[in-house]
Amino acid sequence: MMRIAVGTTNQAKVAAVEAIFFNERHVIVPTKVDSAVAAQPFSDEETRAGAINRAKHALEKEKADIAIGLEGGVVEADSQLWVCNWGALVDRNGMVVSAGGARIPLPLEVAEGVWSGRELGEVMEAYTGQQNIRQKEGAIGIFTHGYVNRTEMFSHIVKLLRGQYEFWTKNGALKEEKS
């Protein structure tokens, strides 16, 4: 049985991993770990580093076979603030694979709240009047009118991670990426 640590207890992220690795050969172990980046990552590089850090910390903490880290952030492009998201999968042999996902622009009112130093989840709660958005549909769910929610967004990344991992373990290990 393969023990898979997930570097978070966030319901939306854990559900994404469970959706892709759900079967009798896997045990999913959510665990709270530090991303070692800002609470609100502000670039692809910082968001990706947070995902890699979460995966590495979860692997060690839970003594797992593999671990997955998922991190949401924002990135500036064309004078707008966009949602970004990254994932990483690491194993005991030192293999690290990563993948990025969907992007959508944030409305100016929300972007200004994040630019002022608040976390996106906090801004979204004020913007919508709803609680725990980051545990549920996320900003992606709100601004896609429910067509894509946070679990689906991260599920796509987990599929990319699993596919790369299976490819590289079958065809020769990928050397660790620079983080």
Secondary structure, DSSP 4 states (H G I P E B T S, - for coil): -EEEEES---HHHHHHHHHHH-STTEEEEE-----SS-SS--SHHHHHHHHHHHHHHHHHHHT-SEEEEEEEEEEEETTEEEEEEEEEEEETT--EEEEE---EEPPHHHHHHHHTT--HHHHHHHHHS-S-GGGTTHHHHHHTTTSS-HHHHHHHHHHHHHHHHHHHHHH-PPPPPP-
